C-alpha cells in the first residue's frame, strides 16, 4: 500500500510539475509575442522616420535641381533678350530703309 501511495504521490507531483512547466511555457510565449509586437512597432516607427528623411532629402535635391534649372533658364532668357535688343535697331533701320526705297 505504501508503494501505491508513493506512486500516486509521485504521479500527482509529476502532473503539478507538468502543469507548472506548461504555464511557464505559456507565459514565455506571451512575453515573446509582446516583445515581437514591440519590435514590429519600433521597426515601423524607424521605417517611417527613414521614409520621412528620404522624402525630405529628395525634395531638397529636387528643389536644388529646379533652382539650378531656373537660374540657367533665366541666364538663357537674358542672353536671348540682349541678342534681340542688339538686332532690333538694325532691323528697324532696314525696314525704314526698305519703306523709303533706299
TORPA-4810 file (N, C-alpha, C, O; in nm, 3 decimals):
<nodes>
NODE_1_0.081_-0.118_0.000_0.000_0.000_0.000_0.086_0.126_0.000_0.054_0.226_-0.064_X
NODE_2_0.196_0.117_0.073_0.288_0.231_0.078_0.345_0.262_-0.060_0.360_0.379_-0.098_X
NODE_3_0.375_0.157_-0.134_0.429_0.176_-0.268_0.325_0.245_-0.357_0.358_0.332_-0.437_X
NODE_4_0.201_0.204_-0.342_0.094_0.264_-0.422_0.079_0.412_-0.388_0.061_0.495_-0.476_X
NODE_5_0.086_0.443_-0.260_0.078_0.584_-0.218_0.196_0.663_-0.273_0.181_0.777_-0.317_X
NODE_6_0.311_0.603_-0.271_0.431_0.669_-0.324_0.414_0.694_-0.474_0.449_0.801_-0.524_X
NODE_7_0.361_0.595_-0.544_0.341_0.609_-0.689_0.237_0.716_-0.717_0.258_0.800_-0.805_X
NODE_8_0.126_0.716_-0.643_0.021_0.816_-0.662_0.076_0.954_-0.629_0.051_1.051_-0.701_X
NODE_9_0.151_0.963_-0.520_0.212_1.091_-0.481_0.308_1.141_-0.591_0.308_1.259_-0.625_X
NODE_10_0.388_1.050_-0.643_0.483_1.085_-0.750_0.407_1.129_-0.875_0.446_1.224_-0.943_X
NODE_11_0.297_1.058_-0.907_0.216_1.093_-1.023_0.157_1.233_-1.007_0.160_1.313_-1.101_X
NODE_12_0.103_1.263_-0.888_0.047_1.396_-0.863_0.155_1.504_-0.872_0.133_1.610_-0.930_X
NODE_13_0.271_1.475_-0.816_0.383_1.570_-0.823_0.424_1.591_-0.968_0.455_1.703_-1.009_X
NODE_14_0.425_1.483_-1.046_0.461_1.492_-1.187_0.360_1.577_-1.264_0.398_1.659_-1.347_X
NODE_15_0.232_1.557_-1.236_0.127_1.636_-1.302_0.139_1.783_-1.266_0.123_1.870_-1.351_X
NODE_16_0.167_1.812_-1.138_0.185_1.951_-1.095_0.305_2.014_-1.165_0.300_2.128_-1.210_X
NODE_17_0.413_1.937_-1.173_0.534_1.986_-1.239_0.506_2.011_-1.388_0.551_2.111_-1.444_X
NODE_18_0.432_1.919_-1.450_0.398_1.935_-1.592_0.310_2.058_-1.613_0.332_2.134_-1.707_X
NODE_19_0.211_2.077_-1.527_0.125_2.195_-1.538_0.204_2.323_-1.516_0.183_2.423_-1.584_X
NODE_20_0.295_2.320_-1.420_0.380_2.438_-1.395_0.467_2.467_-1.517_0.485_2.583_-1.555_X
NODE_21_0.521_2.361_-1.580_0.604_2.379_-1.699_0.520_2.435_-1.814_0.566_2.523_-1.887_X
NODE_22_0.398_2.384_-1.830_0.311_2.435_-1.935_0.276_2.582_-1.911_0.278_2.664_-2.003_X
NODE_23_0.245_2.614_-1.787_0.212_2.752_-1.752_0.331_2.844_-1.779_0.315_2.954_-1.832_X
NODE_24_0.449_2.798_-1.742_0.571_2.877_-1.766_0.593_2.895_-1.917_0.629_3.003_-1.964_X
NODE_25_0.570_2.787_-1.992_0.587_2.795_-2.138_0.487_2.894_-2.198_0.523_2.971_-2.287_X
NODE_26_0.361_2.892_-2.149_0.261_2.988_-2.199_0.304_3.131_-2.167_0.292_3.221_-2.251_X
NODE_27_0.354_3.152_-2.045_0.400_3.286_-2.006_0.515_3.332_-2.095_0.517_3.447_-2.141_X
NODE_28_0.609_3.242_-2.119_0.722_3.277_-2.207_0.673_3.310_-2.348_0.722_3.404_-2.410_X
NODE_29_0.577_3.233_-2.397_0.522_3.257_-2.530_0.454_3.394_-2.535_0.473_3.469_-2.631_X
NODE_30_0.375_3.426_-2.433_0.308_3.557_-2.428_0.410_3.670_-2.424_0.394_3.772_-2.490_X
NODE_31_0.516_3.651_-2.345_0.621_3.753_-2.339_0.689_3.769_-2.474_0.717_3.881_-2.518_X
NODE_32_0.715_3.656_-2.540_0.778_3.662_-2.673_0.688_3.733_-2.773_0.735_3.812_-2.854_X
NODE_33_0.558_3.704_-2.767_0.464_3.773_-2.856_0.464_3.923_-2.831_0.467_4.003_-2.924_X
NODE_34_0.461_3.961_-2.703_0.461_4.103_-2.668_0.588_4.170_-2.716_0.584_4.281_-2.769_X
NODE_35_0.702_4.103_-2.697_0.829_4.161_-2.742_0.833_4.170_-2.894_0.884_4.268_-2.949_X
NODE_36_0.778_4.070_-2.961_0.775_4.074_-3.108_0.690_4.191_-3.156_0.726_4.258_-3.253_X
NODE_37_0.577_4.215_-3.090_0.493_4.329_-3.127_0.568_4.460_-3.107_0.559_4.551_-3.190_X
NODE_38_0.643_4.470_-2.997_0.721_4.592_-2.973_0.828_4.610_-3.080_0.851_4.722_-3.126_X
NODE_39_0.892_4.501_-3.118_0.995_4.508_-3.222_0.933_4.554_-3.354_0.990_4.637_-3.425_X
NODE_40_0.816_4.500_-3.386_0.748_4.539_-3.510_0.711_4.686_-3.506_0.732_4.759_-3.604_X
NODE_41_0.655_4.731_-3.394_0.618_4.873_-3.381_0.740_4.963_-3.394_0.735_5.066_-3.461_X
NODE_42_0.849_4.924_-3.329_0.972_5.004_-3.337_1.024_5.007_-3.480_1.068_5.111_-3.529_X
NODE_43_1.019_4.891_-3.547_1.065_4.885_-3.687_0.977_4.973_-3.776_1.027_5.040_-3.866_X
NODE_44_0.846_4.972_-3.750_0.757_5.058_-3.828_0.788_5.205_-3.804_0.790_5.284_-3.898_X
NODE_45_0.812_5.241_-3.678_0.847_5.381_-3.648_0.978_5.420_-3.715_0.992_5.528_-3.772_X
NODE_46_1.075_5.330_-3.706_1.206_5.357_-3.766_1.193_5.371_-3.917_1.252_5.461_-3.977_X
NODE_47_1.116_5.281_-3.978_1.096_5.287_-4.123_1.025_5.416_-4.162_1.061_5.480_-4.261_X
NODE_48_0.925_5.454_-4.084_0.853_5.580_-4.113_0.950_5.698_-4.103_0.944_5.790_-4.185_X
NODE_49_1.038_5.694_-4.003_1.137_5.801_-3.990_1.232_5.805_-4.108_1.266_5.912_-4.158_X
NODE_50_1.274_5.687_-4.152_1.365_5.681_-4.267_1.295_5.730_-4.394_1.355_5.800_-4.475_X
NODE_51_1.169_5.693_-4.409_1.093_5.739_-4.526_1.081_5.891_-4.523_1.096_5.957_-4.626_X
NODE_52_1.054_5.944_-4.405_1.041_6.090_-4.392_1.173_6.159_-4.426_1.174_6.260_-4.496_X
NODE_53_1.285_6.103_-4.376_1.416_6.161_-4.407_1.446_6.154_-4.556_1.494_6.251_-4.615_X
NODE_54_1.417_6.038_-4.618_1.441_6.024_-4.762_1.354_6.120_-4.842_1.401_6.181_-4.939_X
NODE_55_1.229_6.133_-4.803_1.138_6.224_-4.872_1.190_6.366_-4.863_1.191_6.439_-4.963_X
NODE_56_1.234_6.406_-4.745_1.287_6.541_-4.727_1.412_6.561_-4.811_1.427_6.665_-4.875_X
NODE_57_1.502_6.461_-4.812_1.624_6.473_-4.891_1.592_6.482_-5.040_1.651_6.562_-5.112_X
NODE_58_1.498_6.400_-5.086_1.460_6.403_-5.228_1.398_6.537_-5.264_1.426_6.593_-5.370_X
NODE_59_1.314_6.590_-5.175_1.254_6.722_-5.201_1.361_6.830_-5.208_1.357_6.917_-5.294_X
NODE_60_1.458_6.823_-5.117_1.567_6.923_-5.119_1.647_6.913_-5.248_1.680_7.014_-5.310_X
NODE_61_1.678_6.788_-5.289_1.754_6.769_-5.412_1.674_6.818_-5.533_1.728_6.880_-5.624_X
NODE_62_1.545_6.788_-5.533_1.459_6.832_-5.644_1.451_6.985_-5.647_1.454_7.044_-5.755_X
NODE_63_1.442_7.047_-5.531_1.436_7.194_-5.525_1.568_7.253_-5.574_1.568_7.353_-5.646_X
NODE_64_1.680_7.191_-5.533_1.810_7.240_-5.579_1.822_7.227_-5.731_1.872_7.317_-5.797_X
NODE_65_1.775_7.116_-5.785_1.778_7.097_-5.930_1.688_7.199_-5.999_1.726_7.258_-6.100_X
NODE_66_1.569_7.219_-5.944_1.476_7.317_-6.002_1.536_7.457_-5.997_1.525_7.533_-6.093_X
NODE_67_1.600_7.490_-5.885_1.664_7.622_-5.874_1.774_7.638_-5.977_1.788_7.743_-6.039_X
NODE_68_1.854_7.533_-5.994_1.963_7.537_-6.091_1.909_7.553_-6.233_1.961_7.633_-6.311_X
NODE_69_1.805_7.478_-6.266_1.744_7.489_-6.400_1.685_7.628_-6.419_1.696_7.685_-6.528_X
NODE_70_1.622_7.682_-6.317_1.563_7.816_-6.326_1.672_7.920_-6.349_1.653_8.013_-6.428_X
NODE_71_1.785_7.906_-6.281_1.896_8.001_-6.299_1.948_7.992_-6.443_1.973_8.094_-6.507_X
NODE_72_1.966_7.869_-6.492_2.013_7.851_-6.629_1.913_7.908_-6.730_1.952_7.972_-6.828_X
NODE_73_1.785_7.883_-6.707_1.682_7.934_-6.798_1.679_8.086_-6.797_1.663_8.149_-6.902_X
NODE_74_1.693_8.144_-6.680_1.693_8.291_-6.669_1.814_8.350_-6.741_1.804_8.453_-6.808_X
NODE_75_1.929_8.284_-6.727_2.050_8.331_-6.796_2.032_8.321_-6.947_2.071_8.412_-7.021_X
NODE_76_1.972_8.212_-6.993_1.948_8.195_-7.137_1.849_8.300_-7.187_1.867_8.356_-7.295_X
NODE_77_1.745_8.327_-7.109_1.648_8.429_-7.146_1.714_8.566_-7.154_1.691_8.641_-7.249_X
NODE_78_1.798_8.599_-7.056_1.871_8.726_-7.059_1.957_8.736_-7.184_1.962_8.840_-7.249_X
NODE_79_2.026_8.626_-7.218_2.111_8.625_-7.337_2.027_8.648_-7.463_2.066_8.725_-7.551_X
NODE_80_1.912_8.581_-7.471_1.825_8.599_-7.588_1.770_8.741_-7.596_1.760_8.797_-7.705_X
NODE_81_1.734_8.798_-7.483_1.682_8.937_-7.482_1.791_9.033_-7.527_1.765_9.123_-7.607_X
NODE_82_1.913_9.016_-7.475_2.023_9.105_-7.517_2.049_9.092_-7.667_2.070_9.191_-7.736_X
NODE_83_2.046_8.969_-7.715_2.067_8.947_-7.858_1.955_9.013_-7.939_1.982_9.077_-8.041_X
NODE_84_1.831_8.998_-7.894_1.717_9.059_-7.964_1.727_9.211_-7.961_1.697_9.278_-8.060_X
NODE_85_1.770_9.266_-7.847_1.785_9.412_-7.836_1.892_9.463_-7.931_1.877_9.570_-7.991_X
NODE_86_2.002_9.387_-7.945_2.109_9.428_-8.036_2.062_9.424_-8.182_2.100_9.510_-8.262_X
NODE_87_1.980_9.329_-8.215_1.933_9.312_-8.352_1.813_9.402_-8.384_1.783_9.423_-8.501_X
NODE_88_1.745_9.456_-8.281_1.624_9.533_-8.302_1.650_9.660_-8.382_1.585_9.685_-8.483_X
NODE_89_1.746_9.740_-8.336_1.772_9.869_-8.401_1.814_9.852_-8.548_1.760_9.921_-8.634_X
NODE_90_1.910_9.763_-8.577_1.944_9.745_-8.719_1.826_9.693_-8.802_1.813_9.729_-8.919_X
NODE_91_1.741_9.611_-8.742_1.625_9.560_-8.816_1.527_9.673_-8.845_1.470_9.679_-8.954_X
NODE_92_1.505_9.762_-8.748_1.415_9.876_-8.769_1.472_9.964_-8.879_1.398_10.009_-8.967_X
NODE_93_1.603_9.991_-8.875_1.665_10.073_-8.980_1.647_10.010_-9.117_1.619_10.079_-9.215_X
NODE_94_1.663_9.878_-9.122_1.648_9.808_-9.251_1.505_9.819_-9.302_1.484_9.836_-9.422_X
NODE_95_1.407_9.809_-9.214_1.267_9.821_-9.254_1.239_9.963_-9.302_1.176_9.982_-9.406_X
NODE_96_1.287_10.062_-9.226_1.266_10.202_-9.266_1.331_10.227_-9.402_1.271_10.291_-9.488_X
NODE_97_1.452_10.177_-9.420_1.522_10.193_-9.547_1.442_10.130_-9.660_1.430_10.187_-9.768_X
NODE_98_1.390_10.013_-9.634_1.313_9.942_-9.737_1.185_10.017_-9.770_1.144_10.022_-9.885_X
NODE_99_1.122_10.075_-9.669_1.000_10.151_-9.693_1.029_10.278_-9.771_0.947_10.322_-9.852_X
NODE_100_1.142_10.337_-9.747_1.179_10.459_-9.819_1.221_10.427_-9.963_1.217_10.511_-10.052_X
NODE_101_1.259_10.305_-9.981_1.306_10.266_-10.113_1.453_10.292_-10.131_1.502_10.301_-10.244_X
NODE_102_1.523_10.304_-10.023_1.668_10.331_-10.032_1.745_10.214_-10.081_1.867_10.222_-10.095_X
</nodes>
